[in-house]
Amino acid sequence: MTNAVMPTYARADVAFERGEGPYIFDTNGRRYLDFGAGIAVNVLGHAHPTLVKALNAAGSKLWHTSNLYRIPAQENLAATLTAHSFADMAFFGNSGAEANEGAIKVVRKYQSANGRPERYRIITFEGAFHGRTLATLAAGRQQKHLAGFGPVVDGFDQVPYGDLAAAKAAITRETAGFLVEPIQGESGIRVPPPGFLKGLRALADEHDLLLAFDEVQTGLGRTGKLFGYEYDGVKPDVMALAKALGGGFPIGAVLATMKAGVGMTAGTHGSTFGGNPLAAAVANAVMSEILAPGFIERAAKVGERLKSGLDDLMRKHGNKLTEVRGRGLMLGLKVQGDMGKLIDVLRGNGLLVVSAGDNVIRLLPPLIIDEAHVSEGLGILDRSLRDFTP
Ligand SMILES: *Cc1c(COP(=O)(O)O)cnc(C)c1O
């Protein structure tokens, strides 16, 4: 069969037609344990009854109205997100890149609304990934993503991740703020040194800059806490969310404090689809599950169990694995040898995982997995590592 899809992805030759909890079934009826979860998206697994019910209820009532009118489900979602975070307000879009674009705009607007339009530059960090729009590409500054798409959008300065002294030295009269992932996902589950985010907070306060966190991947329970920033005892001024927020339905959000969002008045930003009744209804259902008492604590425990199992595997297959990284159910395995080949072996043995930079395999299972799924996944990893010749 010819394929008319623009070939921008290196896809594995497998297609899925059905999912159930942490399992997914391909078009030949083969079952896989899904520890990729659509790249940290299917936070409640596949076909979760609460989400199916919410989608069907909203789907037979009202899909879309535009943001020319009030949207009660969207207001409800904003109330939930702000009640459980640092933020006072939320803007809704459809993806992680759009959420980061919004965050970048909030940072710039804050400075200009305070009479300092010359402050428009944002300091970002090597290895960052913020999305594939022109501004978020410039923010991430990965050569492999930027090639051929120049000129690069102006307004971003990059320093090494985790390097507070470099971040401080990069501040100029034109700096507006910082944009940073509490744990870098795409570049290989890189956890910053303790004190790094706190140090950025202090620098931001000292220079009246805004601190923006990209929690598109780390947010909503993934790291074992509702937000990744909770580990560091600091709060941002702005935050981008997406991936898990719709549990598979496309929706993203920019959260901001009242202070940071001061310039975001009527007409300054918008999105036709953002937070429409259908998307907001599904996201409300996701949030009700994630915020249920004990849900995240349970996922954090399961994450610890998975991590200690991975540590055991590293001891056993020390010539093929060199490091276990991450928090909660956002875990990385640094591989010695051909990572792509190992991912294929794993899939052949019934386990889906996601590649990342630095030769790291990401394990991002749905947060609903239990000990039995952990054992099953570890068993497949063990067998696959035995069969894998680097
Ligand atoms: C996935 C991701 C994005 C981009 O999200 P899209 O929905 O693909 O636009 C941005 N930032 C981080 C940290 C991500 O993991």
The ligand as an ORCA input file, in Angstrom:
! r2SCAN-3c Opt
* xyz 0 1
  C       6.249     16.606     24.039
  C       6.823     17.835     24.594
  C       6.577     19.085     24.002
  C       5.830     19.244     22.693
  O       4.522     18.812     22.775
  P       3.659     18.660     21.422
  O       2.291     18.291     21.936
  O       4.299     17.586     20.614
  O       3.673     19.953     20.724
  C       7.081     20.201     24.629
  N       7.795     20.110     25.767
  C       8.046     18.932     26.357
  C       8.822     18.899     27.631
  C       7.579     17.750     25.785
  O       7.854     16.584     26.354
*
